[in-house]
Amino acid sequence: MIVSVREKYRTVSNGQLLKSEVVHGWRTEHWKMDIPHASYLTSVAAGEFDVVEEQDADHSKAFPVRYFVPKGWHTEEEIRHTFGKTPAMIRFYADRTGVAYPYPKYDQVVVEDFTWGGMENISATTLHPGAVVAKRSWADRDSDGLIAHELRPQEAQGAGHRLVQVYRADDIGAAGARALAKRL
């Protein structure tokens, strides 16, 4: 996918960023996803973002785990607090399924006017603005269940088949994701 935006903006999409160049005030970025996936899991977001990056070592490979939040909406501390368990969740799923995270990176992108809690777009999950928890609310809520819920399909889709067998109703959806988040 090749995307052109005004120079001040960044793009986030599926797979790897192969090239980014600025010409006459426009930024053109080339994203490539080598792993086949359903078209509804394709995503591109563009905007001015505050970005927090970590490295995760999922068994044999290291890859970036990044959190993109619209510029100025939250502090770095709030972003890290909200998303900080993501690397542990990735390792949890890999340990439980025996399959390493299959993509070259994992981005979580908060966007304005997104009506659902999140969408598990391949390697670039899209999240509702309310996903980032302000410091004043830390004692009252978190987004761990949402983050785990959106991350879970990444493993199975990347492996090309279903990896997790559901045995009980509470293993499905948000309830199962909340249970995972509590274990971490």
Sequence and secondary structure as in RCSB ss.txt:
>XXXX:A:sequence
MIVSVREKYRTVSNGQLLKSEVVHGWRTEHWKMDIPHASYLTSVAAGEFDVVEEQDADHSKAFPVRYFVPKGWHT
EEEIRHTFGKTPAMIRFYADRTGVAYPYPKYDQVVVEDFTWGGMENISATTLHPGAVVAKRSWADRDSDGLIAHE
LRPQEAQGAGHRLVQVYRADDIGAAGARALAKRL
>XXXX:A:secstr
 EEEEETT EEEESSEEEEEEEETTEEEEEEE  S   GGG  EEEE EEEEEEEEEETTEEEEEEEEEETTSS 
HHHHHHHHTTHHHHHHHHHHHHS    SS EEEEE TT  SSEE  TTEEEE GGGS  GGGTTT   HHHHHHH
HHHHHHHHHTS      SGGGSHHHHHHHHHHH 
